[in-house]
Amino acid sequence: MRLILLITATFLLPSLIACESVDEYVGQTIDTFTSGPKSQLAAKPPAAATKPETRSTTQPAGSRPPSNLPSGQVVAIRTAQSRLLLSLQTLTGGTVIRRRFTSSDGRYIEEDALWTGPPDSQVAAGMLLSESRSGPPISDSTDPAGTVDHWAVFRGKRRTFGDLIGSKNVLGPVLWRRSRIGTTTCVAFLQRWMQNPPSGPASTLSGFYCAAPGDTLSPGEAETVVQSLGLAADAG
């Protein structure tokens, strides 16, 4: 899905290798789980980690394109104003860009964050929270593979996806797939709350984490990523 919105080009930092242009705010060989989470990724030990379930899905579902994209405004926000949390040591010392979209009628809110690692690292991560007060949110996929075109690191590039895995984190059930883009291994994730969501009647939380090109992101590390997701209760 795309919200065709303009923000000044200086809003994006040139060093963010995975970041899309602002007027593209919303876009469009992997084995089974065998290894445990790696300590280098875990900022804090995951509580009561559960063994993922492997589900057989041969064709990942895509996003549901909205028939009418709402008008609204995108603004840069500070970390203190953001609700998106991703606690990974590999991102410590890096940079983050955070934005929020609010539709003109106030029915839809989207917030995203794009992280890159410290200067000597090429890791990258992103999260998108899409909320609606009435009906489905703007970004409303049913499969993690259908969410990745929001991010420039995936957009327009050939990629493959592994099995659909179900795990749990502090927010509830989460679906994820490992993905391959050239020599880069990533994990794409998705959580949906269509009833009794964290806020609003319908919400989705999606995103990705990519290891540095040439590095391996094991299934255990991928699960550590999805168990590190969080939402701040109150952000001003």
Residue pairs with C-beta under 8 A, 6 or more apart in sequence:
1 26
1 27
1 28
1 63
1 65
1 66
1 69
1 138
1 139
2 24
2 25
2 26
2 27
2 28
2 69
3 25
3 26
3 69
3 70
3 72
3 74
3 101
3 110
3 138
4 23
4 25
4 69
5 22
5 23
5 25
5 72
5 73
5 74
5 101
6 22
6 23
7 22
7 23
7 74
7 75
7 76
7 99
8 22
9 21
9 22
11 22
11 76
11 97
12 19
12 21
12 22
12 97
13 19
13 95
13 97
15 95
15 116
16 95
16 97
16 114
16 116
16 124
17 116
17 122
17 124
17 153
18 114
18 116
18 124
18 126
18 151
18 152
18 153
18 210
19 97
19 114
19 152
20 27
20 150
20 151
20 152
20 155
21 152
22 74
22 99
24 152
24 155
25 74
25 99
25 101
25 110
25 112
26 101
26 110
26 128
26 138
26 139
26 150
27 149
27 150
27 151
27 152
27 155
28 63
28 65
28 149
28 150
28 155
29 160
29 180
30 160
30 161
30 162
30 163
30 178
30 179
30 180
31 162
31 219
32 54
32 163
32 219
33 51
33 52
33 54
33 165
33 219
33 220
33 223
34 219
34 220
35 218
35 219
35 220
35 221
36 220
37 46
37 49
37 220
37 221
37 223
37 224
37 227
38 218
38 220
38 221
38 224
40 89
40 90
41 88
41 89
41 90
41 221
41 224
41 225
41 228
42 88
42 89
42 224
42 228
43 87
43 88
43 89
43 228
44 87
44 228
46 169
46 224
46 227
46 228
47 170
48 168
49 167
49 223
49 227
50 167
50 168
52 165
52 166
52 167
52 219
52 223
53 165
53 166
54 163
54 164
54 165
55 163
55 164
55 165
55 166
56 163
56 164
57 143
57 163
57 164
60 143
60 144
60 145
60 146
60 161
60 164
60 177
61 141
61 142
61 143
61 145
61 146
62 141
62 143
62 145
62 146
63 139
63 140
63 141
63 146
63 147
63 149
64 136
64 140
64 141
66 138
69 138
70 103
70 104
70 105
70 107
70 108
70 138
71 103
71 104
72 101
72 102
72 103
72 104
72 108
73 101
73 102
73 104
74 99
74 100
74 101
75 99
75 100
76 97
76 98
76 99
77 98
77 99
77 100
77 111
78 98
79 96
79 98
80 235
80 236
81 98
81 100
81 235
81 236
82 98
82 100
82 111
82 113
82 232
82 235
83 111
83 129
83 231
83 232
83 235
84 98
84 111
84 112
84 113
84 127
84 129
84 231
84 232
85 229
85 230
85 231
85 232
86 113
86 115
86 125
86 127
86 207
86 209
86 228
86 229
86 230
87 228
87 230
88 125
88 209
88 224
88 225
88 228
90 117
90 121
90 123
91 115
91 116
91 117
91 123
91 125
92 118
93 117
93 118
93 119
94 115
94 116
94 117
94 118
94 121
94 123
95 115
95 116
96 113
96 114
96 115
96 116
97 113
97 114
98 111
98 112
98 113
99 111
99 112
99 113
100 109
100 110
100 111
101 108
101 109
101 110
101 111
102 108
102 109
103 109
106 133
107 132
107 133
107 134
108 130
108 131
108 132
108 133
108 137
108 138
109 130
109 131
109 200
110 128
110 129
110 130
110 131
110 137
110 138
110 139
111 128
111 129
112 126
112 127
112 128
112 129
112 150
113 126
113 127
114 124
114 125
114 126
114 151
115 124
115 125
115 126
116 122
116 123
116 124
117 123
117 124
117 212
121 212
122 212
122 213
123 209
123 210
123 211
123 212
124 153
124 208
124 209
124 210
125 207
125 208
125 209
125 210
125 225
126 150
126 151
126 153
126 207
126 208
127 205
127 206
127 207
127 229
128 139
128 147
128 150
128 204
128 205
128 206
128 207
129 203
129 204
129 205
129 231
130 137
130 138
130 139
130 140
130 203
130 204
130 205
130 206
131 137
131 197
131 199
131 200
131 202
131 203
132 138
132 200
132 201
132 202
132 203
133 200
133 201
134 201
135 202
136 194
136 202
137 200
137 202
137 203
137 204
139 147
139 150
139 204
139 206
140 192
140 202
140 204
141 147
141 190
141 204
141 206
142 190
142 192
143 164
143 175
143 177
143 190
144 161
144 164
144 175
144 176
144 177
144 188
144 189
144 190
144 206
145 161
145 177
145 179
145 188
147 188
147 190
147 206
147 207
148 154
148 155
148 159
148 179
148 188
148 208
149 155
150 206
151 207
151 208
153 181
153 184
153 186
153 208
153 210
154 179
154 181
154 186
154 188
154 208
157 181
157 182
158 181
158 182
159 179
159 180
159 181
160 179
160 180
161 177
161 178
161 179
161 188
162 177
162 178
162 179
163 177
164 175
164 176
164 177
165 175
165 176
165 177
165 219
165 222
165 223
166 173
166 174
166 175
167 173
167 174
167 176
167 223
167 226
167 227
168 174
168 227
169 191
169 226
169 227
169 228
169 229
169 230
170 227
170 229
170 230
171 191
171 198
171 205
171 229
171 230
171 231
172 191
172 193
173 191
174 189
174 190
174 191
174 226
174 229
175 189
175 190
175 191
176 187
176 188
176 189
176 190
176 222
176 223
176 225
176 226
177 187
177 188
178 185
178 186
178 187
178 217
178 219
178 222
179 185
179 186
179 187
179 188
179 208
180 186
181 210
182 213
183 213
183 214
184 210
184 211
184 212
184 213
184 214
185 210
185 211
185 215
185 216
185 217
186 208
186 209
186 210
186 211
186 217
187 208
187 209
187 217
187 221
187 222
187 225
187 226
188 206
188 207
188 208
189 206
189 207
189 208
189 225
189 226
189 229
190 204
190 205
190 206
191 204
191 205
191 206
191 229
192 203
192 204
192 205
193 202
193 203
193 204
194 202
197 203
198 231
205 229
205 231
207 229
209 217
209 222
209 225
210 217
211 217
211 221
